[in-house]
Amino acid sequence: MAKVSPGEFVRQVRQETAKVTWPTRKETMITTIMVLIMTTVLAIFFLGVDQILGRFVRFLLSFAG
């Protein structure tokens, strides 16, 4: 790997940052809302699965005691 001076590194970083297509405020808000909705849906789903599996395990353990 070639050694690069700190000044050259900063210049390269600025060049690469200029190539980035940044999202608009609207795109960022829509994406954030979708992430929050999907996180909530998945949290509720896994809560339900956990409750069902927990009751099933308690049912099976009731035979042992």
Secondary structure, DSSP 8 states (H G I E B T S, - for coil): -----HHHHHHHHHHHHHH-----HHHHHHHHHHHHHHHHHHHHHHHHHHHHHHHHHHHHHHTT-
